[in-house]
Amino acid sequence: MKMMSSRILLMTGTIFTLITLYVFSIISALTEFELTPVGKLLIFFLSWLVMASATYLGFFILTTEMFYKELATMKTNLFRVFTEITDEDLRKEINAFSLQMLHEDYKITAAGFFIIDSKLFVTISAAICMYTTVLI
């Protein structure tokens, strides 16, 4: 789990850097100075990287949101099963599992630094706007 968390952290940082550089290069291209052919190629390359990275991050955030939704559904379904089952041994097992699910906080994080959910997209967008403003 730790290895995957560090990959998520690296991916998020890379996406943030790419998008910030891309937005800065677009804004600087629209302002006073002329871009060289290498600069135009760099903007083209960054645009493809940004589209691929942002799509990957978007799908990852969507997957985590679906996980949180299914987790809430599973908790209610366990309660329904618990109320309908008459076998005492199975009721004990379901009760123990449902209590464990209720008391544990399931969060997907990037190496423990931040929680990955739909708020992350807004946070990254706000940080990109702030850093682009600082760079200009």
Stockholm file with secondary structure:
# STOCKHOLM 1.0

chainA/1-136         MKMMSSRILLMTGTIFTLITLYVFSIISALTEFELTPVGKLLIFFLSWLVMASATYLGFFILTTEMFYKELATMKTNLFRVFTEITDEDLRKEINAFSLQMLHEDYKITAAGFFIIDSKLFVTISAAICMYTTVLI
#=GR chainA/1-136 SS CHHHHHHHHHHHHHHHHHHHHHHHHHHHHHSSSCCCHHHHHHHHHHHHHHHHHHHHHHHHHHHHHHHHHHHHHHHHHHHHHHHHCCCHHHHHHHHHHHHHHHHSCCCCBSTTSSBCSHHHHHHHHHHHHHHHHHHC
#=GC SS_cons         CHHHHHHHHHHHHHHHHHHHHHHHHHHHHHSSSCCCHHHHHHHHHHHHHHHHHHHHHHHHHHHHHHHHHHHHHHHHHHHHHHHHCCCHHHHHHHHHHHHHHHHSCCCCBSTTSSBCSHHHHHHHHHHHHHHHHHHC
//
